[in-house]
Structures are given as C-alpha cells and as structure tokens.
Amino acid sequence: MDDWFRLDAAGTVTLKVHAQPGAKRSEVAGLHGAAVKIRVAAPALDDRANGALVEFLSEKFCVPRRDVRLLSGDRSREKRFEIRGSRLAPAEALGLQPSNA
C-alpha cells in the first residue's frame, strides 16, 4: 500500500519522509514504515538537513526548489513535504518499486 505519499487532483504530492541526517551522501534508502527513508548528506544543525532535503526532492521530482515545501517535522526525523508541479510519479521520481511488484 502506498501510504507514504498522497497525490491530489491538482497533481500536488504530499510525501512522508523519514530523514537520516549526517549521511555520507544524499540518497533514497527505501521505505521505512509509512514513509520513504532519505539519507541526507547534511547535519541536523541550523536547518541544513531540511534545506538539503528540499534541494534533493526538487532534483528528484524535476521541479524548482520553490515548489517543494516542508509542511511539518521541522525538528523531527518524521517530515511531510509538499511537491507541486511534478509530472513524475513519486515511486518513479525516487526510484522505488511499485508496491504491487
């Protein structure tokens, strides 16, 4: 079941992320419960990890940074992001296998 994201009629994706800051490189590490786990090559200091996540997601979804917004989880590993204007499906953008495979 794909409960790690929600896609509305306007094409806006709401994405649940489990962040792992301080990694050697930024990458998708698979699913972590009902969220996608993303390792971030930035420390969890001074909002650097959140900024790196916004940059990472904007690249993966092929949208400008301004179209990726942190909705909740500013100081938590469990975060929710809104991504507007992407034409890619979340599983495709993040390189994840569809749940029915």
C-alpha positions in Angstrom: 0.0 0.0 0.0 1.3 3.4 -1.0 0.6 5.4 2.2 4.0 7.2 2.1 2.6 9.7 -0.4 -0.7 11.3 -1.4 -1.5 12.7 -4.8 -4.3 15.2 -5.1 -6.4 16.1 -8.2 -4.2 19.2 -8.9 -1.1 16.9 -9.1 0.4 18.0 -5.8 2.3 15.3 -4.0 2.3 15.1 -0.2 5.3 13.0 0.8 6.1 11.4 4.2 9.8 11.3 4.8 11.9 9.6 7.5 15.2 11.7 7.4 18.6 10.4 8.4 20.9 13.4 8.6 24.7 13.2 8.6 25.0 10.5 5.9 27.9 10.3 3.6 25.7 11.1 0.6 22.1 12.0 0.0 20.1 9.1 -1.3 16.8 7.2 -1.0 17.2 4.2 1.3 13.8 2.6 0.6 10.6 2.6 2.7 10.6 3.0 6.5 7.1 2.0 7.7 4.7 4.5 6.1 7.4 6.9 5.0 10.3 7.0 2.5 13.7 7.0 4.1 16.1 9.5 2.8 19.7 9.7 3.9 20.9 13.3 3.9 24.5 14.5 3.5 24.0 17.4 5.8 24.0 17.7 9.6 20.8 18.3 11.6 22.1 21.8 12.6 20.8 25.2 11.7 18.2 23.8 9.4 20.9 22.4 7.0 19.3 19.0 6.7 15.9 20.4 5.9 17.5 22.6 3.2 19.3 19.6 1.8 16.1 17.6 1.7 14.3 20.4 -0.2 17.2 20.5 -2.7 17.3 16.7 -3.1 13.5 16.4 -3.6 13.5 19.3 -6.1 16.1 17.5 -8.2 14.4 14.1 -7.9 10.9 15.5 -8.9 12.4 17.9 -11.5 10.8 21.0 -10.0 12.3 24.3 -8.8 13.1 24.5 -5.1 10.2 26.9 -4.6 7.8 24.1 -5.5 9.0 21.9 -2.6 7.7 22.9 0.9 8.2 21.4 4.3 4.8 21.1 5.8 5.6 19.5 9.2 8.5 18.0 11.1 10.9 20.9 11.1 12.8 19.5 14.2 11.9 15.8 13.7 13.1 12.9 11.6 9.5 12.4 10.5 8.6 15.0 8.0 5.9 15.8 5.4 6.7 17.7 2.2 4.5 19.1 -0.5 5.8 18.9 -4.0 3.9 20.9 -6.7 4.1 20.7 -10.5 6.0 17.4 -11.0 5.0 15.2 -13.8 6.7 12.2 -12.3 5.0 9.6 -10.1 6.6 9.5 -6.6 7.8 5.9 -7.0 9.4 6.8 -10.4 11.0 10.0 -9.1 12.5 8.3 -6.1 13.5 5.1 -7.8 11.2 2.9 -5.7 9.5 -0.2 -6.9 5.6 -0.1 -7.1 4.0 -1.8 -4.1 2.3 -4.4 -6.3 5.6 -5.7 -7.8 
